[in-house]
Amino acid sequence: MTAEPRRLGRSIGAVVAGLLVVVVLSLATDQLLHVLNVYPPWGQPMYDTGDNVLALSYRLVYTVLGYYVTAKLAPYLPMRHLWILAAIGLVLGVVGAVSTIPMKMGPAWYPIAIAATALPCAWVAAAIYRARTAK
């Protein structure tokens, strides 16, 4: 058995782990804010600007953290892994925007912002990773 399949598996695992960090933390925070009645019940539109800014804020933090986790777990070339996840995030964000805007569950700017911040979040995560590993 060569080292390549193992490295590929670890690479995929690093990207999946970062994605799971973003998704799980985002959904857990969403659920908590629904339970606390900060957000309207699931399935109801959320047009309040403050609620959407709050959701975008923690999603940005979780996205940076997820990208950082991917770089940290990458078996080699951490920045490549980070940017692969960023590309996946961008695609998922665009698909999410295209599919949810017609549903009118909130302002159109919110899903657009999710997609538009995928690459800037990667840049921030890369800068943090480099600063932390340069020591």
N, C-alpha and C positions, 0 to 999 in steps of 0.2 A: 504494500500500500504506500503510495507516495504522499508527500506532504501537501500537495495541491488541493485534493478534495477537502482536507481538514481546514486549510486556510480559506477556501471558498465558503465552507460552512460557517466558519467564524466570522467571515466578512458579512455574510447574509444575516447571521445572528446579531451582529453589531448594528446593522441598519434596522432590523426588525425591533431590536430592543429600544433604539432611539424613537422609532415610530410609536411603539407601545407607551413609552413615557409620555409623549405628547397626548395621545388619545386617552389613556387611562386617567391621567391627571386632569385633563380638560373635562371629561365626562363626569368624573367624581366631583369636581368643583361645581359643574353645572347642577348636578343632582343636589348637592348640599344647598346651593342657592335657591333651588326650587323648593326644597323642603322648608327652608327658612322664610319662604314667601318673599324673597328679594326679587325673584323672577316670577312671571305668571306660570300657571300650571303647564306641564308638557303638552305640546300640541296647540297651544294658543299662541297667536302672534306676539312678538316682543318688539314693539316699536319704540319704546323709551330709549332715548339717546344715552342716558346714563347707564342703563343696563347693558346696552351694546358696547359702550366704551369699557365698562368693567369686564365683560366677557373677552373683548379683544385684548385688554391689558394682561390678564392672566394667561391667555393663550400665547401671547408673545413670549412671556417668561418661560412657559412650559416648552415652547418650540425651541428656544435657545437651549434650554436644559436638555431636551431630547437630542438635538444636534451634538451637543457637547458629549453626551453619553455615547453616542455613536462613535465619535472620534476617539474617546477614551477606550472603548472596547475593540476598536479596529485592530486586527493583527498586524497590519502594515499600512502605510500611506493613509493616516487618519484623515487628512484633509480631503482626500478623494472620497472616502466613505461619507464624510459629513456632507459634501456637495452632492453625492448621489441621493442621500436622504432629502436634501433641499430640493432637488429636481423632482423627486417623488412628491414632496409636500406641495410644490408649485402645481404639479399636474392634478393632485387631489383637490387643491384649493380652487383651481379653475373649473374642474368638474363639479365641485360643490357649488360654486357660484352659478354656473350655468343651470344646474338642476334645481337650486333652491330659490333663485330670484323670481321665477314665474309663480312659485307657490305663495308669494307675498306673506311670508311668516315674520318679516322684519324689514328694516331698511336695506335697500340694495347695496349700500356702501359697505355694510358689514362683511358679507361673503367676498366682496371684491377686495376689501382690506386684508382678509385672511390670505387670499391668493397673493396679493401684492407684497406682503411682508415675508413670504417664505424665504426669498433670497437675502434680504437684509438681516433676517434673524440668523441665517447661516454665516454671514459675514461677522456678526457679533460673536457667535459661538466660536468661530475660527479664531478671532482675536483673543478671546478668553482662553481658549485651549493653548494657543501659542504662548501667551503670557504665563500661564501656569506651568507649562512644560519647559520654558526657557530657564527656569531656576536651577 
